[in-house]
Amino acid sequence: MPIVEEVVHEWFQQQLVETVMSASALKQGGRWSSQEIEKLWDDTALTAAILPRYHVECRSSGRWASAW
């Protein structure tokens, strides 16, 4: 896998993992119901979770520069 593709994959995966872990914490804390968590974990919600690309782009740019 080329370095650019690898870095982008890594950061988007991190964003998804953080979303799922945060939802789990909300459920365990009794703040959200199972139905609310299911909505958060559907395809649309997880897609929305990775829409903010600022962090991914900033972190990726620095990593790509150091790779060259």
MODELLER restraints for C-alpha pairs under 7 A, 6 or more apart:
rsr = mdl.restraints
at = mdl.atoms
rsr.add(forms.Gaussian(group=physical.xy_distance, feature=features.Distance(at['CA:4:A'], at['CA:64:A']), mean=6.85, stdev=0.5))
rsr.add(forms.Gaussian(group=physical.xy_distance, feature=features.Distance(at['CA:7:A'], at['CA:60:A']), mean=6.28, stdev=0.5))
rsr.add(forms.Gaussian(group=physical.xy_distance, feature=features.Distance(at['CA:8:A'], at['CA:60:A']), mean=6.81, stdev=0.5))
rsr.add(forms.Gaussian(group=physical.xy_distance, feature=features.Distance(at['CA:11:A'], at['CA:56:A']), mean=5.81, stdev=0.5))
rsr.add(forms.Gaussian(group=physical.xy_distance, feature=features.Distance(at['CA:12:A'], at['CA:50:A']), mean=6.54, stdev=0.5))
rsr.add(forms.Gaussian(group=physical.xy_distance, feature=features.Distance(at['CA:15:A'], at['CA:50:A']), mean=6.22, stdev=0.5))
rsr.add(forms.Gaussian(group=physical.xy_distance, feature=features.Distance(at['CA:16:A'], at['CA:46:A']), mean=6.81, stdev=0.5))
rsr.add(forms.Gaussian(group=physical.xy_distance, feature=features.Distance(at['CA:16:A'], at['CA:49:A']), mean=6.97, stdev=0.5))
rsr.add(forms.Gaussian(group=physical.xy_distance, feature=features.Distance(at['CA:16:A'], at['CA:50:A']), mean=6.92, stdev=0.5))
rsr.add(forms.Gaussian(group=physical.xy_distance, feature=features.Distance(at['CA:19:A'], at['CA:49:A']), mean=6.93, stdev=0.5))
rsr.add(forms.Gaussian(group=physical.xy_distance, feature=features.Distance(at['CA:23:A'], at['CA:37:A']), mean=6.36, stdev=0.5))
rsr.add(forms.Gaussian(group=physical.xy_distance, feature=features.Distance(at['CA:26:A'], at['CA:32:A']), mean=5.68, stdev=0.5))
rsr.add(forms.Gaussian(group=physical.xy_distance, feature=features.Distance(at['CA:27:A'], at['CA:33:A']), mean=6.31, stdev=0.5))
rsr.add(forms.Gaussian(group=physical.xy_distance, feature=features.Distance(at['CA:27:A'], at['CA:34:A']), mean=6.97, stdev=0.5))
rsr.add(forms.Gaussian(group=physical.xy_distance, feature=features.Distance(at['CA:27:A'], at['CA:37:A']), mean=6.94, stdev=0.5))
rsr.add(forms.Gaussian(group=physical.xy_distance, feature=features.Distance(at['CA:40:A'], at['CA:46:A']), mean=6.96, stdev=0.5))
